[in-house]
């Protein structure tokens, strides 16, 4: 279908705007709006129709609508004062006022028609990102390709994160401008995040700066600089990939939660509700865990096929059973497994789902039975810090101290700001205890107990290890902290949470907990 309005021709079938016979540059969302207006030129088009067609019904601000109208006018050489082609009817909508001729009778166009006629990106409600080719400064005959190699590897690795939509290299590598316009990236690719980078090569030194931005607000939410020598270029590249993925796991959910808080509760979609839940899930207390569980339940109600939200429900059920928030821990243990199974049924390759499935076995006192699921979470996402963390804990329970340390050190290096950091550190203390290194065991146990999020069981680990080390004063301090936080804490509670396999280790721990005054059960 062709629509003519002097001097332009709008070819909807081919996705072209022509001026005489010259192909005009126009952004995808502007083309979508123009198509909607021209094909319905005999009437006013409401803002709701614009949102439904151009943004597929996603919640957007009036400023975003005004921006796309302005961009469309600019493509036609029009403006808000002249309004030669596009007229704004204040408070009601927009109308195309140019004289239009068509080759066949025009008809009212629906959102599905435009989506089929023009191939604009469909924006998923989950977070999405465009990783652009990095800009190169300096020259090295052997290493200049790294400016493309790093983002290409990031696209490959980030595609394994099941909660994130990653635009393919074929689309993102078209944007090689020195200073890409984030608004253009957002409109052209439909992504709400963009990663850019700068590679500097001077002689034997290579430095790479990366910047993660929100394309909607234009705000930088994370940046980092890496440096090394060209001889270590592969290690530098690995470090960049590892840290970028960890930064995504931390900063994107935080940013999404902050944005969700600005949306009226009744307008939140499943992903917005999910990210609000994440902010509460990692606070490790009864009240916040229940708030998180309610958010995740709402997310699965809004979107029954939302696999990761079921994994999150498994996580909150695990936390309730593990920390004895309620009397019926057995029922919550069943829920932890049931929700994990539902996640894997919907999305068998979600690392987080496999992680929660592996941990569900822990609640039955058999961490080893969950190891295949934990291993699979790492296989699916080799930089999944929580997978290494869970593996390290299972190794600790089986008294594999050296192996546990390798797994835990990997987890900490992958995610140094992880919400599980306190538990990673406490587990290192237990691993060093098994190796009879009491100095390091005490150091890591206290480090974990003092970290944000640490619950009463982590304090019990610190009290027990310090008692074994012979530091009675500090042991007593942490024992008091445990009983102040949880008066019902007991040795039985401790071993329910930590099912050590080695009988000798269990006895040593039991004796130390008894000595610091923890009751039997």
LOVEXVO-590680 format. One record per residue (C-alpha): residue number from 1; x, y, z. Coordinates in nm, 4 decimals, always signed. Layout:
// residues N
> NUM:X:Y:Z $
...
END
This chain:
// residues 521
> 1:+0.0000:+0.0000:+0.0000 $
> 2:+0.1324:+0.3444:-0.1008 $
> 3:+0.0111:+0.6736:+0.0417 $
> 4:+0.1090:+0.9978:-0.1323 $
> 5:+0.1166:+1.3412:+0.0275 $
> 6:+0.3221:+1.5921:-0.1664 $
> 7:+0.6226:+1.5630:-0.1864 $
> 8:+0.6300:+1.2323:+0.0035 $
> 9:+0.5285:+0.8730:-0.0593 $
> 10:+0.4766:+0.6349:+0.2316 $
> 11:+0.5317:+0.2736:+0.1226 $
> 12:+0.4016:+0.0713:+0.4161 $
> 13:+0.4631:-0.2695:+0.2580 $
> 14:+0.8304:-0.1966:+0.1960 $
> 15:+0.8814:+0.0158:+0.5083 $
> 16:+0.9958:+0.3216:+0.3145 $
> 17:+0.9384:+0.6968:+0.3262 $
> 18:+1.0282:+0.8522:-0.0097 $
> 19:+1.0686:+1.2173:-0.1052 $
> 20:+1.0124:+1.2092:-0.4805 $
> 21:+1.2283:+0.8968:-0.5432 $
> 22:+1.4784:+0.9503:-0.2604 $
> 23:+1.4728:+0.7165:+0.0409 $
> 24:+1.4327:+0.9326:+0.3540 $
> 25:+1.5928:+0.8427:+0.6859 $
> 26:+1.3295:+0.7938:+0.9552 $
> 27:+1.3460:+0.6191:+1.2899 $
> 28:+1.1380:+0.3007:+1.3347 $
> 29:+0.8983:+0.4416:+1.5948 $
> 30:+0.8516:+0.7585:+1.3926 $
> 31:+0.7699:+0.5429:+1.0900 $
> 32:+0.5190:+0.3466:+1.2986 $
> 33:+0.3484:+0.6680:+1.4114 $
> 34:+0.3464:+0.8141:+1.0613 $
> 35:+0.1919:+0.4952:+0.9232 $
> 36:-0.0790:+0.5021:+1.1897 $
> 37:-0.1641:+0.8666:+1.1236 $
> 38:-0.1573:+0.8511:+0.7440 $
> 39:-0.3632:+0.5317:+0.7197 $
> 40:-0.6209:+0.6930:+0.9480 $
> 41:-0.5969:+1.0427:+0.8026 $
> 42:-0.9745:+1.0808:+0.7986 $
> 43:-0.9968:+1.0920:+1.1780 $
> 44:-0.8163:+1.1860:+1.4990 $
> 45:-0.5865:+0.9242:+1.6519 $
> 46:-0.5889:+0.9101:+2.0318 $
> 47:-0.2851:+0.8833:+2.2582 $
> 48:-0.3993:+0.5364:+2.3642 $
> 49:-0.3912:+0.4203:+2.0007 $
> 50:-0.0435:+0.5664:+1.9603 $
> 51:+0.0819:+0.3811:+2.2690 $
> 52:-0.0814:+0.0559:+2.1597 $
> 53:+0.0667:+0.0747:+1.8091 $
> 54:+0.4079:+0.2317:+1.8612 $
> 55:+0.4938:+0.0809:+2.2010 $
> 56:+0.2761:-0.2323:+2.1881 $
> 57:+0.0735:-0.1171:+2.4885 $
> 58:+0.3752:-0.0697:+2.7159 $
> 59:+0.3442:+0.2089:+2.9747 $
> 60:+0.5151:+0.5258:+2.8481 $
> 61:+0.5157:+0.8879:+2.9545 $
> 62:+0.3542:+1.1822:+2.7773 $
> 63:+0.7065:+1.3101:+2.7175 $
> 64:+0.7900:+0.9938:+2.5192 $
> 65:+0.4792:+1.0414:+2.3038 $
> 66:+0.5675:+1.4064:+2.2476 $
> 67:+0.9215:+1.3073:+2.1486 $
> 68:+0.8114:+1.0581:+1.8836 $
> 69:+0.5637:+1.3121:+1.7429 $
> 70:+0.8424:+1.5701:+1.7239 $
> 71:+1.0745:+1.3176:+1.5546 $
> 72:+0.8048:+1.2314:+1.2990 $
> 73:+0.7417:+1.5965:+1.2200 $
> 74:+1.1153:+1.6558:+1.1800 $
> 75:+1.1400:+1.3760:+0.9222 $
> 76:+0.8737:+1.5554:+0.7155 $
> 77:+1.0270:+1.9008:+0.7579 $
> 78:+0.7312:+1.9952:+0.9777 $
> 79:+0.7276:+2.1434:+1.3280 $
> 80:+0.4897:+2.2082:+1.6160 $
> 81:+0.4284:+2.5683:+1.5103 $
> 82:+0.3545:+2.5073:+1.1411 $
> 83:+0.1778:+2.1686:+1.1780 $
> 84:+0.1595:+2.1307:+0.8003 $
> 85:+0.1196:+1.7528:+0.8168 $
> 86:+0.0621:+1.6563:+1.1800 $
> 87:-0.1806:+1.8544:+1.3915 $
> 88:-0.2039:+1.8194:+1.7675 $
> 89:-0.5551:+1.8351:+1.9124 $
> 90:-0.4734:+1.9423:+2.2657 $
> 91:-0.5706:+1.6956:+2.5344 $
> 92:-0.7304:+1.4547:+2.2872 $
> 93:-0.4904:+1.3241:+2.0246 $
> 94:-0.3191:+1.3822:+1.6887 $
> 95:-0.4400:+1.3946:+1.3293 $
> 96:-0.2694:+1.3831:+0.9908 $
> 97:-0.3868:+1.6934:+0.8014 $
> 98:-0.1911:+1.6591:+0.4769 $
> 99:-0.3735:+1.5782:+0.1540 $
> 100:-0.3454:+1.2006:+0.1053 $
> 101:-0.4052:+0.9893:-0.2054 $
> 102:-0.3895:+0.6115:-0.2118 $
> 103:-0.3827:+0.3383:-0.4732 $
> 104:-0.6646:+0.1499:-0.2909 $
> 105:-0.9224:+0.2739:-0.0357 $
> 106:-0.7728:+0.3451:+0.3042 $
> 107:-0.8938:+0.1545:+0.6090 $
> 108:-0.8585:+0.1867:+0.9839 $
> 109:-0.5285:+0.0347:+1.0861 $
> 110:-0.4892:-0.1685:+1.4031 $
> 111:-0.1712:-0.2355:+1.5979 $
> 112:-0.1271:-0.5795:+1.4473 $
> 113:-0.1461:-0.4409:+1.0942 $
> 114:+0.1331:-0.1926:+1.1507 $
> 115:+0.3484:-0.4437:+1.3354 $
> 116:+0.3187:-0.6769:+1.0365 $
> 117:+0.3727:-0.4072:+0.7783 $
> 118:+0.6803:-0.2510:+0.9360 $
> 119:+0.9436:-0.4513:+1.1129 $
> 120:+0.9939:-0.2368:+1.4233 $
> 121:+1.1490:-0.4094:+1.7238 $
> 122:+0.9015:-0.5676:+1.9625 $
> 123:+1.0067:-0.4733:+2.3129 $
> 124:+0.9740:-0.7441:+2.5725 $
> 125:+0.8699:-0.6389:+2.9196 $
> 126:+1.1834:-0.8008:+3.0558 $
> 127:+1.4994:-0.5869:+3.0667 $
> 128:+1.6732:-0.5634:+2.7304 $
> 129:+2.0156:-0.4442:+2.6192 $
> 130:+2.2086:-0.3397:+2.3135 $
> 131:+2.5843:-0.3957:+2.3293 $
> 132:+2.7542:-0.1683:+2.0780 $
> 133:+3.0950:-0.2197:+1.9172 $
> 134:+3.3613:-0.0556:+2.1317 $
> 135:+3.5467:+0.2477:+2.0029 $
> 136:+3.9208:+0.2068:+1.9424 $
> 137:+4.1866:+0.4658:+2.0211 $
> 138:+4.5440:+0.3928:+1.9203 $
> 139:+4.6541:+0.1109:+1.6958 $
> 140:+4.7958:-0.2377:+1.7246 $
> 141:+4.8188:-0.4618:+1.4221 $
> 142:+4.7681:-0.7736:+1.6322 $
> 143:+4.5083:-0.6554:+1.8853 $
> 144:+4.2895:-0.3898:+1.7217 $
> 145:+4.0141:-0.6489:+1.6669 $
> 146:+3.9524:-0.6565:+2.0420 $
> 147:+3.7184:-0.3571:+2.0049 $
> 148:+3.4744:-0.5904:+1.8298 $
> 149:+3.5778:-0.9131:+2.0035 $
> 150:+3.4849:-0.8026:+2.3576 $
> 151:+3.1276:-0.6887:+2.2786 $
> 152:+3.0748:-0.9971:+2.0608 $
> 153:+3.1750:-1.2210:+2.3523 $
> 154:+2.9548:-1.0220:+2.5886 $
> 155:+2.6552:-1.0710:+2.3599 $
> 156:+2.7199:-1.4445:+2.3599 $
> 157:+2.7606:-1.4683:+2.7389 $
> 158:+2.4781:-1.2334:+2.8347 $
> 159:+2.2403:-1.4270:+2.6117 $
> 160:+2.2634:-1.7028:+2.8733 $
> 161:+2.0986:-1.4788:+3.1323 $
> 162:+1.7375:-1.5877:+3.1042 $
> 163:+1.5974:-1.2672:+3.2568 $
> 164:+1.7639:-1.0415:+2.9983 $
> 165:+1.6852:-0.9881:+2.6291 $
> 166:+2.0058:-0.9279:+2.4304 $
> 167:+1.9885:-0.7768:+2.0815 $
> 168:+2.1950:-0.9650:+1.8250 $
> 169:+2.5268:-0.8439:+1.6920 $
> 170:+2.3795:-0.8048:+1.3428 $
> 171:+2.1645:-0.5177:+1.4685 $
> 172:+2.3842:-0.3531:+1.7313 $
> 173:+2.7064:-0.3476:+1.5282 $
> 174:+2.5446:-0.1078:+1.2824 $
> 175:+2.5866:+0.1645:+1.5434 $
> 176:+2.9498:+0.2694:+1.5162 $
> 177:+2.9121:+0.6385:+1.5876 $
> 178:+3.1692:+0.7995:+1.8120 $
> 179:+2.9000:+0.9198:+2.0539 $
> 180:+2.5840:+0.7151:+1.9951 $
> 181:+2.2530:+0.8812:+2.0796 $
> 182:+2.0834:+0.6699:+2.3482 $
> 183:+1.7403:+0.7927:+2.2382 $
> 184:+1.8071:+0.6642:+1.8883 $
> 185:+1.9290:+0.3313:+2.0289 $
> 186:+1.6129:+0.3029:+2.2383 $
> 187:+1.3828:+0.3860:+1.9489 $
> 188:+1.5645:+0.1854:+1.6831 $
> 189:+1.6329:-0.1321:+1.8810 $
> 190:+1.3626:-0.1154:+2.1487 $
> 191:+1.6128:-0.1735:+2.4295 $
> 192:+1.6125:-0.0064:+2.7693 $
> 193:+1.9846:-0.0548:+2.8378 $
> 194:+2.2950:+0.0087:+2.6315 $
> 195:+2.6572:-0.0929:+2.6937 $
> 196:+2.9308:+0.1091:+2.5275 $
> 197:+3.3060:+0.0821:+2.5554 $
> 198:+3.6338:+0.2483:+2.4715 $
> 199:+3.9509:+0.0508:+2.3972 $
> 200:+4.2833:+0.2344:+2.4242 $
> 201:+4.6002:+0.0686:+2.2932 $
> 202:+4.9285:+0.2516:+2.3340 $
> 203:+5.2368:+0.0412:+2.2838 $
> 204:+5.2226:-0.2539:+2.5219 $
> 205:+4.9405:-0.1099:+2.7356 $
> 206:+4.5721:-0.1774:+2.6782 $
> 207:+4.2914:-0.0088:+2.8731 $
> 208:+3.9192:-0.0682:+2.8335 $
> 209:+3.6440:+0.1545:+2.9764 $
> 210:+3.2841:+0.0295:+2.9783 $
> 211:+2.9636:+0.2169:+3.0562 $
> 212:+2.6155:+0.0785:+3.1176 $
> 213:+2.3352:+0.3297:+3.0578 $
> 214:+1.9588:+0.3369:+3.0845 $
> 215:+1.8354:+0.4465:+2.7403 $
> 216:+1.5076:+0.5741:+2.8854 $
> 217:+1.6554:+0.8165:+3.1382 $
> 218:+1.9969:+0.8594:+2.9691 $
> 219:+2.1530:+0.7874:+3.3101 $
> 220:+2.4771:+0.5922:+3.3566 $
> 221:+2.4056:+0.3195:+3.6121 $
> 222:+2.7496:+0.1545:+3.6177 $
> 223:+3.0949:+0.2094:+3.4702 $
> 224:+3.4372:+0.0551:+3.5143 $
> 225:+3.7886:+0.0731:+3.3698 $
> 226:+4.0160:-0.2259:+3.3131 $
> 227:+4.3825:-0.2214:+3.2196 $
> 228:+4.6615:-0.4629:+3.1391 $
> 229:+4.9271:-0.5358:+2.8811 $
> 230:+4.8837:-0.6728:+2.5314 $
> 231:+5.0624:-0.9874:+2.6474 $
> 232:+4.7758:-1.0465:+2.8923 $
> 233:+4.5011:-0.9417:+2.6524 $
> 234:+4.3061:-1.2671:+2.6878 $
> 235:+4.3050:-1.2397:+3.0670 $
> 236:+4.1963:-0.8762:+3.0414 $
> 237:+3.9149:-0.9763:+2.8079 $
> 238:+3.8023:-1.2515:+3.0467 $
> 239:+3.8082:-1.0081:+3.3400 $
> 240:+3.5931:-0.7610:+3.1494 $
> 241:+3.3340:-1.0235:+3.0527 $
> 242:+3.3203:-1.1623:+3.4069 $
> 243:+3.2790:-0.8243:+3.5768 $
> 244:+3.0270:-0.6914:+3.3255 $
> 245:+2.8023:-0.9950:+3.3747 $
> 246:+2.8248:-0.9598:+3.7534 $
> 247:+2.7462:-0.5885:+3.7251 $
> 248:+2.4384:-0.6691:+3.5192 $
> 249:+2.3129:-0.9199:+3.7753 $
> 250:+2.3405:-0.6534:+4.0465 $
> 251:+2.2741:-0.3115:+3.8923 $
> 252:+2.0036:-0.3811:+3.6345 $
> 253:+1.7565:-0.5388:+3.8825 $
> 254:+1.8222:-0.2525:+4.1258 $
> 255:+1.7565:+0.0040:+3.8551 $
> 256:+1.4435:-0.1783:+3.7374 $
> 257:+1.3117:-0.1860:+4.0939 $
> 258:+1.3690:+0.1880:+4.1328 $
> 259:+1.1786:+0.2525:+3.8098 $
> 260:+0.8980:+0.0200:+3.9163 $
> 261:+0.8511:+0.2228:+4.2358 $
> 262:+0.7579:+0.5238:+4.0208 $
> 263:+0.4743:+0.3342:+3.8510 $
> 264:+0.1282:+0.3190:+4.0140 $
> 265:+0.0913:-0.0306:+4.1652 $
> 266:-0.2128:-0.1116:+3.9530 $
> 267:-0.0125:-0.0427:+3.6343 $
> 268:+0.2855:-0.2646:+3.7131 $
> 269:+0.3493:-0.5566:+3.4793 $
> 270:+0.4865:-0.8944:+3.5911 $
> 271:+0.8505:-0.7928:+3.5430 $
> 272:+0.8070:-0.4711:+3.7401 $
> 273:+0.6459:-0.6625:+4.0268 $
> 274:+0.9257:-0.9220:+4.0092 $
> 275:+1.2006:-0.6632:+4.0412 $
> 276:+1.0298:-0.5019:+4.3395 $
> 277:+1.0262:-0.8452:+4.5007 $
> 278:+1.3998:-0.8865:+4.4467 $
> 279:+1.4699:-0.5785:+4.6580 $
> 280:+1.3036:-0.7454:+4.9543 $
> 281:+1.4136:-1.1042:+4.8930 $
> 282:+1.7802:-1.0429:+4.9727 $
> 283:+1.7239:-0.8630:+5.3041 $
> 284:+1.7032:-1.1962:+5.4896 $
> 285:+1.4390:-1.1179:+5.7490 $
> 286:+1.0902:-1.2512:+5.8041 $
> 287:+0.8948:-0.9384:+5.7060 $
> 288:+1.0820:-0.8611:+5.3849 $
> 289:+1.0818:-1.2244:+5.2787 $
> 290:+0.7017:-1.2312:+5.3059 $
> 291:+0.6718:-0.9081:+5.1058 $
> 292:+0.8954:-1.0598:+4.8386 $
> 293:+0.6902:-1.3802:+4.8326 $
> 294:+0.3716:-1.1772:+4.7819 $
> 295:+0.5275:-0.9838:+4.4932 $
> 296:+0.6456:-1.3036:+4.3243 $
> 297:+0.3059:-1.4669:+4.3639 $
> 298:+0.1488:-1.1636:+4.1999 $
> 299:+0.4032:-1.1834:+3.9171 $
> 300:+0.3093:-1.5460:+3.8399 $
> 301:-0.0584:-1.4523:+3.8547 $
> 302:-0.0052:-1.1717:+3.6026 $
> 303:+0.2096:-1.3947:+3.3814 $
> 304:+0.1609:-1.7687:+3.4507 $
> 305:+0.4490:-1.8627:+3.2179 $
> 306:+0.6988:-1.6421:+3.4050 $
> 307:+0.9602:-1.9084:+3.4836 $
> 308:+1.2030:-1.6963:+3.6829 $
> 309:+0.9283:-1.5680:+3.9116 $
> 310:+0.8585:-1.9302:+4.0100 $
> 311:+1.2291:-1.9720:+4.0892 $
> 312:+1.2039:-1.6620:+4.3078 $
> 313:+0.9019:-1.8144:+4.4867 $
> 314:+1.1165:-2.1228:+4.5488 $
> 315:+1.3855:-1.8947:+4.6921 $
> 316:+1.1499:-1.7270:+4.9414 $
> 317:+1.0037:-2.0647:+5.0443 $
> 318:+1.3581:-2.1931:+5.0987 $
> 319:+1.4393:-1.8913:+5.3139 $
> 320:+1.1231:-1.9401:+5.5220 $
> 321:+1.2045:-2.3073:+5.5848 $
> 322:+1.5807:-2.2557:+5.6342 $
> 323:+1.5464:-1.9741:+5.8864 $
> 324:+1.2336:-2.1188:+6.0513 $
> 325:+1.0186:-1.8112:+5.9906 $
> 326:+0.7099:-2.0266:+6.0388 $
> 327:+0.6267:-2.3374:+6.2360 $
> 328:+0.5639:-2.5677:+5.9393 $
> 329:+0.9082:-2.5773:+5.7760 $
> 330:+0.8241:-2.9034:+5.5991 $
> 331:+0.5436:-2.7417:+5.3979 $
> 332:+0.7744:-2.4597:+5.2886 $
> 333:+1.0396:-2.7133:+5.1910 $
> 334:+0.7779:-2.8774:+4.9686 $
> 335:+0.6955:-2.5377:+4.8186 $
> 336:+1.0636:-2.4670:+4.7525 $
> 337:+1.0882:-2.7828:+4.5452 $
> 338:+0.7475:-2.7425:+4.3791 $
> 339:+0.8155:-2.3888:+4.2583 $
> 340:+1.1656:-2.4832:+4.1392 $
> 341:+1.0185:-2.7720:+3.9399 $
> 342:+0.7646:-2.5335:+3.7852 $
> 343:+1.0417:-2.2964:+3.6792 $
> 344:+1.2397:-2.5763:+3.5170 $
> 345:+0.9275:-2.7083:+3.3476 $
> 346:+0.8722:-2.3654:+3.1893 $
> 347:+1.2399:-2.2917:+3.1222 $
> 348:+1.4793:-2.5851:+3.1732 $
> 349:+1.7880:-2.3770:+3.0895 $
> 350:+1.7371:-2.0987:+3.3456 $
> 351:+2.0446:-2.1081:+3.5748 $
> 352:+1.8519:-1.9562:+3.8647 $
> 353:+1.5820:-2.2230:+3.8340 $
> 354:+1.8407:-2.5008:+3.8422 $
> 355:+2.0082:-2.3311:+4.1392 $
> 356:+1.6829:-2.3252:+4.3381 $
> 357:+1.6135:-2.6880:+4.2446 $
> 358:+1.9551:-2.7886:+4.3770 $
> 359:+1.9053:-2.5973:+4.7016 $
> 360:+1.5635:-2.7536:+4.7569 $
> 361:+1.7409:-3.0831:+4.8323 $
> 362:+1.9335:-2.9093:+5.1104 $
> 363:+1.6115:-2.8689:+5.3068 $
> 364:+1.5748:-3.2478:+5.3117 $
> 365:+1.9194:-3.2845:+5.4646 $
> 366:+2.0772:-3.4137:+5.1425 $
> 367:+2.2856:-3.1400:+4.9734 $
> 368:+2.4676:-3.3998:+4.7607 $
> 369:+2.1428:-3.4944:+4.5852 $
> 370:+2.1118:-3.1368:+4.4634 $
> 371:+2.4649:-3.1170:+4.3230 $
> 372:+2.3708:-3.2138:+3.9620 $
> 373:+2.1325:-2.9179:+3.9527 $
> 374:+2.3937:-2.6825:+4.0962 $
> 375:+2.6503:-2.8084:+3.8445 $
> 376:+2.4001:-2.7533:+3.5657 $
> 377:+2.3373:-2.3932:+3.6755 $
> 378:+2.7107:-2.3273:+3.6329 $
> 379:+2.7242:-2.5096:+3.2995 $
> 380:+2.4366:-2.2963:+3.1722 $
> 381:+2.5988:-1.9730:+3.2936 $
> 382:+2.9744:-2.0107:+3.3665 $
> 383:+2.9774:-1.6746:+3.5460 $
> 384:+2.6788:-1.7509:+3.7712 $
> 385:+2.8255:-1.6583:+4.1105 $
> 386:+2.5423:-1.8076:+4.3145 $
> 387:+2.5991:-2.1428:+4.1468 $
> 388:+2.9600:-2.1494:+4.2684 $
> 389:+2.8414:-2.0313:+4.6094 $
> 390:+2.5922:-2.3181:+4.6414 $
> 391:+2.8543:-2.5649:+4.5191 $
> 392:+3.0970:-2.4389:+4.7843 $
> 393:+2.8423:-2.4837:+5.0630 $
> 394:+2.7659:-2.8401:+4.9536 $
> 395:+3.1395:-2.9131:+4.9553 $
> 396:+3.1642:-2.7712:+5.3082 $
> 397:+2.8822:-2.9981:+5.4268 $
> 398:+3.0730:-3.2930:+5.2798 $
> 399:+3.4003:-3.1778:+5.4469 $
> 400:+3.5726:-3.1081:+5.1150 $
> 401:+3.7476:-2.7983:+5.2483 $
> 402:+3.9975:-2.7360:+4.9676 $
> 403:+3.7415:-2.7812:+4.6929 $
> 404:+3.4945:-2.5619:+4.8809 $
> 405:+3.7471:-2.2782:+4.8991 $
> 406:+3.8044:-2.2886:+4.5240 $
> 407:+3.4319:-2.2649:+4.4575 $
> 408:+3.3731:-1.9909:+4.7142 $
> 409:+3.6706:-1.7820:+4.6041 $
> 410:+3.5376:-1.8039:+4.2491 $
> 411:+3.1939:-1.6884:+4.3664 $
> 412:+3.3390:-1.3903:+4.5541 $
> 413:+3.5589:-1.2863:+4.2614 $
> 414:+3.2631:-1.3064:+4.0226 $
> 415:+3.0306:-1.1036:+4.2468 $
> 416:+3.2156:-0.9033:+4.5142 $
> 417:+2.8949:-0.7150:+4.6028 $
> 418:+2.6671:-1.0191:+4.5951 $
> 419:+2.3721:-1.0250:+4.8396 $
> 420:+2.5021:-1.3693:+4.9428 $
> 421:+2.8487:-1.2318:+5.0226 $
> 422:+2.8029:-1.2816:+5.3975 $
> 423:+2.7262:-1.6516:+5.3420 $
> 424:+3.0182:-1.6955:+5.1021 $
> 425:+3.2515:-1.5531:+5.3678 $
> 426:+3.1049:-1.7655:+5.6482 $
> 427:+3.1404:-2.0766:+5.4331 $
> 428:+3.5073:-1.9886:+5.3770 $
> 429:+3.5416:-1.9837:+5.7562 $
> 430:+3.3974:-2.3360:+5.7789 $
> 431:+3.6254:-2.4583:+5.4985 $
> 432:+3.9344:-2.3239:+5.6756 $
> 433:+3.8086:-2.4832:+5.9971 $
> 434:+3.8083:-2.8204:+5.8217 $
> 435:+4.1656:-2.7524:+5.7147 $
> 436:+4.2598:-2.6752:+6.0778 $
> 437:+4.3573:-2.3169:+5.9912 $
> 438:+4.1884:-2.1478:+6.2877 $
> 439:+4.3266:-1.7994:+6.2196 $
> 440:+4.1778:-1.7810:+5.8710 $
> 441:+3.8639:-1.9619:+5.9836 $
> 442:+3.8010:-1.6975:+6.2510 $
> 443:+3.8828:-1.4124:+6.0128 $
> 444:+3.6300:-1.5250:+5.7508 $
> 445:+3.3632:-1.6248:+6.0029 $
> 446:+3.3659:-1.2817:+6.1641 $
> 447:+3.3813:-1.1107:+5.8279 $
> 448:+3.0664:-1.2944:+5.7239 $
> 449:+2.8867:-1.2297:+6.0532 $
> 450:+2.9508:-0.8546:+6.0265 $
> 451:+2.8426:-0.8301:+5.6596 $
> 452:+2.5040:-0.6836:+5.5571 $
> 453:+2.2278:-0.9429:+5.5430 $
> 454:+2.3941:-1.1911:+5.7779 $
> 455:+2.1306:-1.3846:+5.9742 $
> 456:+2.1526:-1.5443:+6.3185 $
> 457:+2.2925:-1.8756:+6.1906 $
> 458:+2.5940:-1.6935:+6.0480 $
> 459:+2.6509:-1.5465:+6.3934 $
> 460:+2.6372:-1.8982:+6.5360 $
> 461:+2.9111:-2.0058:+6.2926 $
> 462:+3.1290:-1.7165:+6.4142 $
> 463:+3.0655:-1.8023:+6.7824 $
> 464:+3.1486:-2.1692:+6.7260 $
> 465:+3.4678:-2.1095:+6.5270 $
> 466:+3.5983:-1.8449:+6.7678 $
> 467:+3.5342:-2.0837:+7.0572 $
> 468:+3.7374:-2.3543:+6.8816 $
> 469:+4.0138:-2.0987:+6.8206 $
> 470:+4.0201:-2.0181:+7.1913 $
> 471:+3.8918:-1.6617:+7.1705 $
> 472:+3.6287:-1.6914:+7.4433 $
> 473:+3.5489:-1.3201:+7.4593 $
> 474:+3.4566:-1.2867:+7.0936 $
> 475:+3.2805:-1.6239:+7.0993 $
> 476:+3.0606:-1.5023:+7.3847 $
> 477:+2.9853:-1.1790:+7.1986 $
> 478:+2.8561:-1.3610:+6.8920 $
> 479:+2.6631:-1.6113:+7.1043 $
> 480:+2.4816:-1.3209:+7.2744 $
> 481:+2.4108:-1.1675:+6.9359 $
> 482:+2.2539:-1.4932:+6.8178 $
> 483:+2.0207:-1.5305:+7.1147 $
> 484:+1.9257:-1.1620:+7.1102 $
> 485:+1.8237:-1.1864:+6.7468 $
> 486:+1.6569:-1.5246:+6.7759 $
> 487:+1.5657:-1.6348:+7.1295 $
> 488:+1.4517:-1.9694:+6.9873 $
> 489:+1.7961:-2.0418:+6.8375 $
> 490:+1.9303:-2.3845:+6.9339 $
> 491:+2.1871:-2.6466:+6.8418 $
> 492:+1.9098:-2.8490:+6.6796 $
> 493:+1.8165:-2.5475:+6.4655 $
> 494:+2.1798:-2.5135:+6.3608 $
> 495:+2.2129:-2.8750:+6.2457 $
> 496:+1.8753:-2.8643:+6.0711 $
> 497:+2.0158:-2.5802:+5.8620 $
> 498:+2.3661:-2.7250:+5.8168 $
> 499:+2.3576:-3.1049:+5.7715 $
> 500:+2.7296:-3.1821:+5.8107 $
> 501:+2.8047:-3.5353:+5.6932 $
> 502:+3.1195:-3.6024:+5.8971 $
> 503:+3.0303:-3.7311:+6.2466 $
> 504:+3.3545:-3.6042:+6.4004 $
> 505:+3.2973:-3.2554:+6.2608 $
> 506:+2.9391:-3.2553:+6.3886 $
> 507:+3.0545:-3.3498:+6.7368 $
> 508:+3.3215:-3.0787:+6.7457 $
> 509:+3.0683:-2.8177:+6.6365 $
> 510:+2.8143:-2.9472:+6.8893 $
> 511:+3.0658:-2.9199:+7.1725 $
> 512:+3.1617:-2.5635:+7.0757 $
> 513:+2.8007:-2.4472:+7.0485 $
> 514:+2.7264:-2.6025:+7.3869 $
> 515:+3.0259:-2.4245:+7.5396 $
> 516:+2.9066:-2.0829:+7.4175 $
> 517:+2.5679:-2.1419:+7.5792 $
> 518:+2.3413:-2.2360:+7.2912 $
> 519:+2.0590:-2.4600:+7.4099 $
> 520:+2.0050:-2.8107:+7.2715 $
> 521:+1.6672:-2.7682:+7.1057 $
END
